[in-house]
Amino acid sequence: MAVAAELRVFGLGRRLLPAMARPSPSLLRRRDMALRGLCVASQQQNKNSTEQQSSGDAPSGRVEETAAGDKTAQEIAALEEKTKLEEQVKDLTDRYKRALADTENVRRRSQKMIEDGKIFGIQSFCKDLLEVADILQKATESVPKEELNDANPHLKSLYEGLILTESQLQKVFTKHGLVPLNPIDAKFDPYEHEALFQVPMEGKNPGTVGVVTKIGYKLHTRIVRPAIVGVVKGP
């Protein structure tokens, strides 16, 4: 605005010059220099004013930008912390579930071992008693049946005692889950029988047990001793 006013003054001066006496060239030069200096000073003042205005607004803008930047940084940090915590929770939850599963498996295995210990704890003892049962069986089988009469009362009494002892022993075996395996005419089972030989036998199916040389025993579901058998041979 100041420059425009000065230019208007300059134009008015030029219009008034014809009516006045024409000045000297040196005066004109000084006038022109003064006018140029005035214009330059006015422009500089306007520039300074504009810069001051800009510098006055800049701090508030920088403060707002700084505040916005701080807020964004805090949000990013909070989001990263939240993601990190969620991953930790997920990892801990997975570990907790695995620990529960492992604990349950250990509990079940321990329970199974306890139950098996109760059931099969006497397996070795039963296996040792099987020899006693075999001896009693052979003893009763070796007594000639024709000699069991009143003429031999001592032999008859001894035989009856052996029969009672064997019967009582078998009752004890049955009470504790030990049952005999006498698979005569049954299909050969390699899990329960042990084949020593094959023999051709008429009237019997091949692959079945034709001869039992030694009775086997099973404690509940576990084979303590397989039956020693001879298998019928096919044609």
C-alpha positions as CSV (number, residue, x, y, z in Angstrom):
1,M,0.0,0.0,0.0
2,A,2.9,2.4,0.8
3,V,4.5,1.6,-2.6
4,A,1.2,2.4,-4.4
5,A,0.9,5.7,-2.6
6,E,4.5,6.6,-3.5
7,L,3.9,5.7,-7.1
8,R,0.8,7.9,-7.2
9,V,2.9,10.8,-5.7
10,F,5.5,10.1,-8.4
11,G,2.9,10.2,-11.2
12,L,1.4,13.4,-9.8
13,G,4.8,15.0,-9.7
14,R,5.3,14.1,-13.4
15,R,2.0,15.7,-14.3
16,L,2.9,18.9,-12.4
17,L,6.4,19.1,-14.0
18,P,5.3,20.7,-17.3
19,A,3.6,23.5,-15.3
20,M,6.8,24.2,-13.3
21,A,10.3,25.0,-14.4
22,R,12.2,22.1,-15.6
23,P,14.7,21.0,-12.8
24,S,18.4,20.3,-13.4
25,P,19.5,16.8,-14.3
26,S,21.3,16.4,-11.0
27,L,18.1,17.1,-9.1
28,L,16.3,14.6,-11.2
29,R,18.9,12.0,-10.5
30,R,18.7,12.6,-6.8
31,R,15.0,12.5,-6.9
32,D,15.0,9.2,-8.8
33,M,17.5,7.7,-6.4
34,A,15.4,8.9,-3.4
35,L,12.3,7.3,-5.0
36,R,14.1,4.0,-5.7
37,G,15.5,4.0,-2.1
38,L,12.0,4.6,-0.8
39,C,10.6,1.8,-2.8
40,V,13.3,-0.5,-1.7
41,A,12.8,0.4,1.9
42,S,9.1,-0.1,1.6
43,Q,9.6,-3.5,0.0
44,Q,12.0,-4.5,2.7
45,Q,9.6,-3.4,5.4
46,N,6.8,-5.4,3.8
47,K,9.1,-8.4,3.6
48,N,10.1,-8.1,7.3
49,S,6.5,-7.8,8.3
50,T,5.6,-10.9,6.3
51,E,8.5,-12.9,7.8
52,Q,7.5,-11.8,11.3
53,Q,3.9,-12.9,10.7
54,S,5.2,-16.2,9.4
55,S,7.5,-16.6,12.3
56,G,4.7,-15.8,14.7
57,D,2.5,-18.5,13.3
58,A,5.3,-21.1,12.9
59,P,5.8,-21.9,16.6
60,S,2.1,-22.8,17.1
61,G,2.2,-24.9,13.9
62,R,5.4,-26.6,15.1
63,V,3.9,-27.2,18.5
64,E,0.8,-28.8,16.9
65,E,3.0,-30.9,14.6
66,T,5.1,-32.0,17.6
67,A,2.1,-32.8,19.7
68,A,0.6,-34.8,16.8
69,G,3.9,-36.6,16.3
70,D,4.1,-37.4,20.0
71,K,0.5,-38.7,20.0
72,T,1.2,-40.9,16.9
73,A,4.4,-42.3,18.5
74,Q,2.5,-43.1,21.7
75,E,-0.3,-44.8,19.8
76,I,2.3,-46.9,17.9
77,A,4.1,-47.8,21.1
78,A,0.8,-48.7,22.8
79,L,-0.2,-50.9,19.8
80,E,3.2,-52.6,19.7
81,E,2.9,-53.2,23.5
82,K,-0.6,-54.6,23.1
83,T,0.5,-56.9,20.3
84,K,3.4,-58.1,22.4
85,L,1.1,-58.8,25.4
86,E,-1.4,-60.6,23.2
87,E,1.4,-62.8,21.9
88,Q,2.6,-63.5,25.4
89,V,-0.9,-64.4,26.5
90,K,-1.3,-66.7,23.5
91,D,2.0,-68.4,24.2
92,L,1.2,-68.8,27.9
93,T,-2.2,-70.1,27.2
94,D,-0.8,-72.7,24.8
95,R,1.8,-73.7,27.3
96,Y,-0.9,-74.0,30.0
97,K,-3.0,-76.3,27.8
98,R,0.0,-78.4,27.0
99,A,0.9,-78.7,30.6
100,L,-2.6,-79.7,31.5
101,A,-2.6,-82.3,28.7
102,D,0.8,-83.7,29.9
103,T,-0.4,-83.8,33.5
104,E,-3.5,-85.7,32.4
105,N,-1.5,-88.2,30.4
106,V,0.9,-88.7,33.3
107,R,-2.1,-89.2,35.6
108,R,-3.7,-91.7,33.3
109,R,-0.4,-93.6,32.9
110,S,0.2,-93.6,36.6
111,Q,-3.4,-94.9,37.2
112,K,-2.9,-97.6,34.6
113,M,0.4,-98.6,36.2
114,I,-1.2,-98.8,39.6
115,E,-4.1,-100.9,38.3
116,D,-1.7,-103.2,36.4
117,G,0.5,-103.5,39.6
118,K,-2.6,-104.6,41.5
119,I,-3.6,-107.1,38.9
120,F,-0.3,-108.4,37.6
121,G,1.8,-107.9,40.7
122,I,1.5,-111.6,41.5
123,Q,2.5,-112.7,38.0
124,S,5.9,-113.9,39.1
125,F,4.5,-115.7,42.1
126,C,1.9,-117.4,40.0
127,K,4.4,-118.4,37.4
128,D,6.5,-120.1,40.2
129,L,3.4,-121.9,41.4
130,L,2.7,-123.3,38.0
131,E,5.5,-125.8,38.5
132,V,3.8,-127.1,41.6
133,A,0.5,-127.5,39.7
134,D,2.4,-129.4,37.0
135,I,3.9,-131.7,39.5
136,L,0.6,-132.4,41.2
137,Q,-1.0,-133.1,37.9
138,K,1.7,-135.5,36.9
139,A,1.5,-137.2,40.3
140,T,-2.2,-137.9,40.0
141,E,-1.9,-139.0,36.4
142,S,0.9,-141.5,37.3
143,V,-1.2,-143.4,39.8
144,P,-2.7,-146.5,38.1
145,K,-6.5,-146.4,38.4
146,E,-6.8,-150.1,38.8
147,E,-4.8,-150.0,42.0
148,L,-7.2,-147.6,43.6
149,N,-9.3,-150.0,45.6
150,D,-9.8,-151.2,49.2
151,A,-6.8,-153.5,48.9
152,N,-4.6,-150.4,48.7
153,P,-6.1,-148.0,51.2
154,H,-2.9,-146.0,51.7
155,L,-2.5,-145.4,47.9
156,K,-6.1,-144.5,47.7
157,S,-5.9,-142.0,50.5
158,L,-2.7,-140.5,49.0
159,Y,-4.4,-140.2,45.6
160,E,-7.4,-138.5,47.1
161,G,-5.2,-136.1,49.0
162,L,-3.4,-135.2,45.8
163,I,-6.6,-134.6,44.0
164,L,-7.9,-132.3,46.8
165,T,-4.7,-130.4,46.9
166,E,-4.7,-129.9,43.1
167,S,-8.3,-128.9,43.2
168,Q,-7.7,-126.4,46.0
169,L,-4.7,-124.9,44.2
170,Q,-6.8,-124.5,41.0
171,K,-9.5,-122.7,43.1
172,V,-6.8,-120.3,44.4
173,F,-5.6,-119.7,40.9
174,T,-9.1,-118.9,39.7
175,K,-9.7,-116.6,42.6
176,H,-6.8,-114.4,41.6
177,G,-7.6,-114.5,37.9
178,L,-5.2,-117.2,36.8
179,V,-7.0,-119.6,34.5
180,P,-5.6,-122.7,32.7
181,L,-5.5,-122.9,28.9
182,N,-6.2,-126.4,27.6
183,P,-6.9,-125.6,23.9
184,I,-7.5,-129.1,22.6
185,D,-9.4,-129.0,19.2
186,A,-9.2,-125.2,19.3
187,K,-7.7,-123.2,16.4
188,F,-4.0,-122.5,16.9
189,D,-3.4,-119.1,18.3
190,P,0.3,-118.0,18.2
191,Y,-0.4,-115.5,21.0
192,E,-1.6,-118.2,23.4
193,H,-0.1,-121.4,22.1
194,E,3.4,-122.6,21.4
195,A,3.6,-125.3,18.7
196,L,6.3,-127.9,19.1
197,F,5.4,-130.2,16.2
198,Q,2.8,-131.0,13.5
199,V,1.0,-134.2,13.4
200,P,-1.5,-135.7,10.8
201,M,-4.7,-136.7,12.5
202,E,-7.8,-138.0,10.7
203,G,-11.1,-136.4,11.5
204,K,-9.6,-133.1,12.7
205,N,-9.3,-129.8,10.8
206,P,-5.8,-128.7,9.8
207,G,-4.5,-125.8,11.8
208,T,-6.2,-126.9,15.0
209,V,-4.6,-128.1,18.2
210,G,-4.5,-131.9,18.2
211,V,-2.2,-132.6,21.2
212,V,-1.6,-130.6,24.4
213,T,1.7,-131.6,26.1
214,K,1.6,-128.8,28.7
215,I,-1.3,-126.7,29.9
216,G,-0.9,-123.0,29.6
217,Y,-2.1,-120.3,32.0
218,K,-3.4,-116.7,31.6
219,L,-3.5,-114.1,34.3
220,H,-6.6,-112.0,33.4
221,T,-5.7,-110.8,29.9
222,R,-1.9,-111.5,30.0
223,I,-0.4,-114.8,29.0
224,V,1.8,-116.1,31.9
225,R,2.7,-119.3,30.1
226,P,1.6,-120.4,26.6
227,A,0.2,-123.9,26.1
228,I,2.7,-126.3,24.6
229,V,0.8,-128.0,21.8
230,G,1.0,-130.1,18.6
231,V,-0.9,-128.8,15.6
232,V,-2.8,-130.9,13.2
233,K,-1.1,-131.1,9.9
234,G,-2.9,-130.7,6.6
235,P,-3.0,-133.3,3.8
